[in-house]
Amino acid sequence: MGARLFVLFTTAFFMTSVSADAEDTFSLERRATAKSVNRYGDVPLGAVIRTDERYNQNGLFQGPRGWAYWNLLPDPKPYQNPNLWPDQRPTYFFGQLAMPAGSSLTLRGRYPYARYFKFNLYKFERNTFVAIPGASLAGYDIEPDAGSANPYKIGADRLVPNRNFTLRVLAEDPPANAVDRPRNTIYAGRDEKVVQAGFRIYVSDMGYDGAGWGPSDTPSLDGPGITYQGILPDGTQLSGEQVVKQWGRPMGSAPPPLSVDQWYKLIDAKDNDPALTPATAPARRDPQFELFWGMKYTVAGAFMKPEDRAKITVATEMEGGGDPTTEYMVNYLSRQFGPIYVFRAKLPTFPDTFAGVGTMTEGQVAYWSVVTVASAPSGELWDGVFDMQVPLDKEGYYTIVVSRPEDRPKNATNENGIAWIDWGPGEGLSDPRNRKDWGMLLMRFMVPQKGWEFSPAKVTKPGTEAAVMGPYYPRGYYTTKAEFEAEGPLK
């Protein structure tokens, strides 16, 4: 077991400069033929183009990165590819920088007109980017500038016009006591290592661009979303251009956490769980959703015998650039067990802000979504829905059907109270071993409410997800088009 884990993690998840030629040809072909936006709440094509025109400059924070930009723009940059299992709705702006010890970076911006907004720092450790403890600020944690208001506080005016803020990143070690930290300040440390800094923006309001900083239907914009300047340890001030030149480091699309050959080495390993076969692994006949417990446990461990997997120490820090306040769930599938997978659960409540509601409300989560994705060496996303797009029954339960378009039951429609998502073309690899029947689901519970009884954040041990989450745990089964059309969903 140890040998193959070593092989798996010798490939570094390090967002470095990657040329367009290095992109997997399968991904490029898929992007070129991507479907247009077809769900209420998705980013319209015009807003995608306008967001790219406004913010895709050669600055410190490169973007917009996201599914819509990579799939819908005619000629996206490599760094706009949000591979490594993204979500369909967010807009990301990421940058890499190396700050001299004792220096500082000041960021000024406007709270976006969006449901969720966050700034994070990550460092490259243990062959992956790991969230720096305490180095993140969500929108509701950011204090506004004098004369401005924070639209993310519960009960706040979401549409307040004066919405400016200022953040500081210090190349210092954080104070031992958290109460000694100045407001809106996070610490990158004095080790001068490259850090990855990023903004996440989820569900910009209707009528706004993907970033939520400007209108989607007119060229007007009251300045850029984010500006920055630096100060060297000796007090010398750096302009935004100087910050980029002196501290910025190149970015491209994220290399996968393991290569194609490493992936198939896992699939064909002789010591895999005997219940698996190379044709379907790590998918099982009775697939179960489970929380993401780190790459070792959730990816490599999925191939192992249960007793071997139980010996893996689960990750205690968010790996791979994920949001540490998000609970992720995965489920491996194969069409060889059935052409349709159906799952059902109660949907957590959420602040439905898309239509431009005036007051910020609280939900059991800030955002929920489920997507179909490719295998780890690809990391591409095929299709997905998020909370407001999912029809519910009178008790608050959703039913979602996953299939290829030709297998979609005629009653798997929103009008019939059922959401549908495209299974996708399989592992997503331009390799003769690519298994077109394979599939994977990725579910997000963002910022679960601390007082929520069934929160996935309360799961502390693998295998206890269903018991802790109760009605919110997604339970599913394989079926066929004819069976579903005749019987509808099982309950």
C-alpha positions in Angstrom: 0.0 0.0 0.0 2.8 2.5 0.9 4.6 2.0 -2.4 1.6 2.9 -4.5 0.7 5.9 -2.4 4.2 7.1 -3.0 3.8 6.7 -6.7 0.5 8.6 -6.6 1.8 11.6 -4.8 5.1 12.1 -6.6 3.1 14.2 -9.0 2.9 17.7 -7.6 -0.4 19.7 -7.6 1.5 22.9 -8.2 -0.2 25.7 -10.2 2.7 26.8 -12.4 3.1 28.0 -15.9 1.6 25.5 -18.4 1.4 26.2 -22.1 -1.7 25.6 -24.2 0.1 22.8 -25.9 0.4 20.9 -22.6 -3.4 20.7 -22.3 -4.9 17.3 -22.6 -6.4 17.0 -26.1 -9.6 15.5 -24.8 -10.2 18.6 -22.7 -9.5 20.9 -25.6 -11.9 19.0 -27.9 -14.6 19.0 -25.2 -14.2 22.7 -24.7 -14.5 23.4 -28.4 -17.9 21.7 -28.5 -19.2 22.8 -25.1 -22.9 23.2 -24.7 -24.3 26.7 -24.3 -25.8 27.9 -21.0 -29.3 26.4 -20.7 -30.3 26.7 -17.0 -31.7 29.6 -15.1 -29.0 30.9 -12.9 -26.0 30.0 -15.1 -23.8 32.8 -16.3 -25.1 34.0 -19.7 -22.8 33.9 -22.7 -22.8 37.7 -23.0 -21.8 38.1 -19.3 -19.0 35.5 -19.8 -17.5 37.5 -22.7 -17.9 40.8 -20.8 -16.3 39.4 -17.7 -13.3 38.2 -19.7 -12.9 41.5 -21.5 -13.0 43.4 -18.2 -10.7 41.4 -15.9 -8.5 39.2 -18.0 -5.5 41.5 -17.8 -1.9 40.8 -17.1 -2.2 41.5 -13.4 -1.4 39.7 -10.2 -4.7 37.9 -10.1 -5.2 36.0 -13.3 -8.7 35.2 -14.5 -11.5 34.9 -14.8 -11.0 31.2 -14.2 -14.1 29.0 -14.3 -16.1 26.4 -16.2 -18.0 29.0 -18.2 -14.9 30.9 -19.4 -13.0 27.7 -20.3 -15.9 26.2 -22.1 -17.6 29.2 -23.7 -14.9 31.6 -24.7 -13.5 31.0 -28.2 -9.8 31.2 -27.1 -9.3 31.0 -23.3 -5.9 31.2 -21.7 -4.5 28.0 -20.1 -4.9 29.5 -16.6 -8.7 29.9 -17.2 -9.1 26.1 -17.1 -10.7 25.3 -13.7 -9.7 21.6 -13.9 -9.2 19.5 -10.8 -12.9 19.1 -10.3 -14.4 22.6 -10.2 -17.9 23.8 -9.9 -20.0 25.1 -12.8 -21.1 28.5 -11.2 -18.1 30.3 -9.5 -15.7 32.8 -11.0 -12.1 32.5 -9.6 -9.2 35.0 -9.6 -5.9 33.4 -8.5 -2.4 34.6 -8.4 1.0 33.4 -7.2 3.5 35.6 -5.5 6.6 35.4 -3.4 6.7 38.2 -0.8 10.0 39.2 0.9 9.9 38.7 4.7 8.6 41.9 6.3 6.8 43.2 3.2 3.1 43.8 2.9 0.4 43.8 0.2 -2.6 46.0 0.3 -5.7 45.0 -1.6 -8.6 47.4 -2.3 -11.9 46.4 -3.8 -15.7 46.4 -3.8 -17.8 43.7 -2.3 -19.3 41.9 -5.4 -23.0 41.6 -6.0 -23.0 37.9 -5.4 -24.0 35.2 -3.0 -20.6 34.3 -1.7 -17.2 35.9 -1.7 -13.9 34.8 -0.2 -10.1 35.5 -0.2 -7.7 32.7 0.6 -4.0 32.0 0.9 -2.4 28.6 0.2 1.2 27.3 0.5 2.8 24.4 -1.4 3.5 21.7 1.1 3.5 17.9 0.9 3.2 17.9 -2.9 0.0 19.9 -2.9 -1.3 23.4 -2.1 -2.6 23.5 1.5 -4.8 26.2 3.0 -2.8 28.3 5.4 -4.6 28.1 8.8 -6.3 31.4 9.5 -5.3 32.9 6.2 -8.8 33.4 4.7 -11.5 36.0 4.9 -15.0 35.4 3.7 -17.2 38.3 2.6 -19.1 38.4 5.9 -15.7 38.5 7.8 -14.4 41.5 6.0 -14.9 44.9 7.7 -15.9 47.7 5.2 -14.1 50.9 4.7 -15.3 54.0 6.5 -18.6 55.2 4.8 -19.2 51.8 3.3 -21.3 48.8 4.5 -20.8 45.0 4.3 -23.6 43.4 2.2 -22.8 39.9 3.4 -23.8 40.3 7.1 -27.0 38.5 7.9 -29.8 41.1 7.7 -27.6 43.5 5.7 -28.7 45.5 2.7 -27.2 43.5 -0.2 -27.7 46.3 -2.7 -25.9 49.0 -0.7 -24.1 51.3 -3.2 -21.1 52.1 -0.9 -19.4 48.7 -0.6 -15.6 49.2 -0.4 -13.1 47.2 1.6 -9.4 47.0 2.2 -7.3 43.9 2.9 -3.7 43.5 4.0 -1.4 40.5 3.5 1.7 40.6 5.7 4.8 38.5 5.1 5.0 38.0 8.8 4.2 35.1 11.2 0.8 35.6 12.7 0.5 36.7 16.4 0.2 33.8 18.8 -3.1 35.3 20.1 -5.8 35.6 17.4 -7.2 38.7 19.1 -4.0 40.6 18.4 -4.6 40.4 14.7 -5.6 43.7 13.0 -8.9 43.6 11.2 -8.9 42.5 7.5 -5.3 41.2 7.9 -3.9 37.8 7.0 -0.4 36.4 7.3 1.7 34.7 4.7 4.7 34.0 7.0 8.4 35.0 6.7 9.7 32.0 4.9 9.4 33.7 1.5 7.8 30.6 -0.1 5.5 31.1 -3.1 1.9 31.5 -1.9 -1.2 31.2 -4.0 -3.8 33.9 -3.3 -7.3 33.7 -4.7 -10.7 35.2 -4.8 -13.8 33.0 -5.0 -17.1 34.5 -6.2 -20.2 32.4 -6.3 -23.5 33.2 -8.0 -23.3 36.7 -9.1 -26.6 38.5 -9.1 -28.8 38.4 -12.2 -27.8 41.3 -14.5 -24.2 41.3 -13.3 -21.0 39.9 -14.9 -19.6 36.7 -13.6 -17.5 38.5 -11.0 -20.5 40.5 -9.7 -18.5 43.8 -10.0 -20.2 45.3 -13.0 -23.3 45.0 -15.2 -23.6 42.2 -17.7 -25.4 44.1 -20.4 -23.6 47.5 -20.7 -19.9 48.4 -21.0 -19.9 50.8 -18.0 -17.9 49.8 -15.0 -16.9 51.9 -11.9 -13.3 50.9 -11.8 -11.7 47.4 -11.6 -12.8 44.9 -9.0 -9.5 44.7 -7.1 -6.4 47.0 -7.0 -3.2 46.5 -5.0 0.1 48.0 -4.0 3.0 46.7 -2.0 5.4 47.9 0.6 9.0 46.5 0.9 10.6 45.9 4.3 12.5 49.2 4.1 9.3 51.1 3.5 9.6 51.5 -0.3 6.2 51.5 -1.9 5.4 49.4 -5.0 2.8 50.2 -7.6 0.5 47.5 -8.8 2.7 47.0 -11.9 5.8 46.7 -9.7 4.1 44.2 -7.4 3.4 42.0 -10.4 7.0 42.4 -11.7 8.8 41.8 -8.5 6.6 39.4 -6.6 4.3 37.8 -9.1 4.9 34.2 -10.3 3.5 32.7 -13.5 0.4 30.6 -13.5 -1.2 28.2 -15.9 -3.8 25.5 -15.6 -3.3 23.2 -12.7 -1.4 20.0 -13.4 -3.3 16.9 -12.3 -2.6 15.2 -9.0 -1.5 12.1 -10.8 -0.6 11.2 -14.4 -2.6 8.9 -16.7 -0.2 6.1 -16.2 -0.4 6.4 -12.4 -4.2 6.4 -12.6 -4.2 3.1 -14.6 -1.6 1.7 -12.3 -4.1 2.1 -9.5 -6.9 0.6 -11.6 -4.8 -2.5 -12.5 -3.1 -3.0 -9.1 -3.0 -6.7 -8.1 -3.7 -5.9 -4.4 -6.9 -4.0 -5.1 -10.1 -4.9 -3.3 -11.3 -8.2 -4.9 -14.8 -6.7 -5.1 -13.5 -4.3 -7.8 -12.7 -5.0 -11.5 -10.4 -3.0 -13.8 -13.4 -2.3 -16.0 -15.2 -0.3 -13.3 -12.8 0.5 -10.4 -13.1 2.3 -8.1 -16.8 2.3 -8.8 -18.8 -0.3 -6.9 -22.2 -2.0 -7.6 -23.7 -0.3 -4.6 -22.1 3.2 -4.8 -22.1 5.4 -1.7 -21.4 9.1 -1.2 -18.6 9.8 1.2 -16.8 12.9 2.4 -13.5 13.9 0.9 -10.9 12.8 3.5 -7.8 13.8 1.4 -6.3 12.4 -1.7 -4.7 9.4 0.0 -7.9 8.2 1.6 -10.5 9.3 -1.0 -8.7 8.6 -4.2 -6.0 6.0 -3.7 -7.9 4.4 -0.8 -11.0 3.9 -2.9 -9.2 1.0 -4.7 -8.2 -0.8 -1.5 -9.6 -3.5 0.6 -11.6 -1.9 3.5 -9.1 -3.1 6.1 -6.2 -1.6 4.2 -8.0 1.7 3.6 -8.8 2.0 7.3 -5.1 2.2 8.1 -4.8 5.5 6.1 -4.6 8.6 8.2 -7.2 11.0 6.9 -6.2 14.6 6.0 -6.7 17.2 8.7 -6.1 20.2 6.4 -7.8 21.0 3.1 -5.6 19.9 0.2 -5.3 20.9 -3.4 -6.6 24.5 -3.1 -10.0 23.5 -1.9 -12.1 25.8 0.3 -11.5 24.7 4.0 -15.0 25.8 4.9 -16.6 23.6 2.3 -17.5 19.9 2.9 -17.0 17.9 -0.3 -18.6 14.5 -1.0 -17.7 12.1 -3.8 -19.2 9.1 -5.4 -17.7 6.8 -8.1 -20.0 5.3 -10.8 -19.9 3.0 -13.8 -22.6 2.6 -16.5 -21.7 -1.1 -16.5 -23.9 -1.3 -13.4 -26.7 0.6 -15.0 -27.1 3.4 -17.6 -28.9 5.7 -15.1 -28.0 6.7 -11.5 -30.7 8.3 -9.3 -30.1 9.8 -5.9 -32.3 11.6 -3.5 -31.9 13.6 -0.2 -33.2 16.7 1.5 -31.7 19.9 0.2 -30.2 22.2 2.8 -31.6 25.7 3.0 -29.6 28.5 1.4 -29.7 32.3 0.7 -31.4 32.6 -2.7 -29.9 35.9 -3.8 -29.7 35.5 -7.6 -32.7 37.7 -8.4 -31.2 40.6 -6.5 -33.0 40.3 -3.2 -32.4 43.3 -0.9 -31.6 41.5 2.4 -28.9 38.9 3.1 -30.5 35.9 4.7 -29.0 32.8 6.5 -29.2 29.2 5.3 -28.0 25.8 6.5 -25.3 26.3 3.8 -24.1 29.3 1.8 -24.2 27.2 -1.4 -24.8 23.6 -2.5 -24.1 21.9 -5.8 -23.5 18.6 -7.4 -21.5 18.0 -10.6 -20.4 15.2 -12.9 -16.6 15.1 -13.4 -13.8 13.2 -15.1 -11.1 11.1 -13.6 -8.2 12.6 -11.5 -5.7 12.9 -14.4 -8.3 15.0 -16.3 -10.1 16.8 -13.5 -12.6 18.3 -16.0 -16.3 19.0 -15.2 -19.1 17.7 -17.5 -22.3 19.1 -16.1 -24.0 20.1 -12.8 -26.7 21.9 -11.0 -26.6 24.1 -7.9 -29.2 24.6 -5.1 -31.6 27.1 -6.8 -31.8 25.0 -9.9 -33.0 21.9 -8.2 -36.8 21.3 -7.9 -38.1 20.1 -4.5 -41.1 18.2 -3.3 -43.3 19.5 -0.6 -41.1 18.0 2.1 -37.9 19.7 0.7 -36.4 16.6 -1.0 -34.7 16.6 -4.4 -34.4 13.8 -6.9 -31.6 13.9 -9.4 -31.1 11.7 -12.5 -27.6 11.2 -13.9 -27.4 9.8 -17.5 -26.3 10.4 -21.0 -28.7 12.5 -23.1 -29.8 9.5 -25.1 -30.7 7.6 -21.8 -32.5 10.5 -20.2 -36.0 9.4 -19.1 -38.8 11.6 -20.6 -40.1 12.2 -17.0 -36.7 13.4 -15.7 -37.6 17.1 -16.0 -38.0 20.0 -13.7 -41.7 20.1 -14.6 -41.9 16.6 -13.1 -39.9 17.7 -10.0 -36.7 15.9 -11.1 -33.4 17.5 -12.0 -31.2 15.9 -14.7 -27.4 16.2 -15.2 -25.4 14.7 -18.0 -23.2 11.7 -17.0 -20.5 12.9 -19.4 -18.1 11.0 -21.7 -16.2 9.0 -19.0 -12.7 9.4 -17.7 -12.0 12.3 -20.0 -8.6 11.1 -21.2 -7.1 11.1 -24.7 -5.7 7.6 -24.1 -6.8 4.3 -25.6 -7.5 3.0 -22.1 -10.1 5.7 -21.5 -13.2 4.1 -20.0 -16.2 5.9 -21.4 -18.6 4.2 -19.0 -16.9 5.5 -15.9 -18.3 8.4 -13.9 -17.9 10.5 -10.7 -20.1 12.8 -8.7 -18.8 15.7 -6.6 -21.1 17.5 -4.1 -20.4 20.7 -2.2 -21.8 21.9 1.1 -20.3 25.4 1.5 -20.0 27.0 4.9 -22.4 24.7 6.8 -24.2 26.5 9.5 -22.7 25.7 12.9 -26.0 25.1 14.5 -27.3 22.8 11.7 -28.1 19.4 13.3 -27.3 17.3 10.2 -24.3 19.2 9.0 -21.6 17.2 7.2 -19.0 19.2 9.1 -20.1 17.2 12.1 -18.9 13.9 10.5 -15.6 13.0 12.2 -15.0 9.5 11.0 -15.2 7.9 7.5 -18.2 5.7 7.1 -20.5 7.6 9.5 -21.8 10.1 6.9 -25.2 8.6 6.6 -25.8 8.4 10.3 -24.7 12.0 11.0 -26.4 13.6 8.0 -29.7 11.8 8.3 -32.2 13.0 5.6 -29.6 15.2 4.0 -27.3 12.2 3.1 -27.8 11.4 -0.6 -28.9 7.8 -1.2 -29.0 6.4 -4.7 -29.4 3.4 -7.0 -28.8 2.3 -10.6 -31.8 1.9 -13.0 -32.7 2.0 -16.7 -34.6 4.5 -18.8 -37.6 2.2 -19.2 -37.8 1.4 -15.5 -37.7 5.0 -14.5 -40.3 6.1 -17.0 -42.6 3.4 -15.8 -42.1 3.6 -12.1 -40.6 7.1 -11.4 -38.1 7.6 -8.6 -38.0 5.2 -5.6 -38.5 6.8 -2.2 
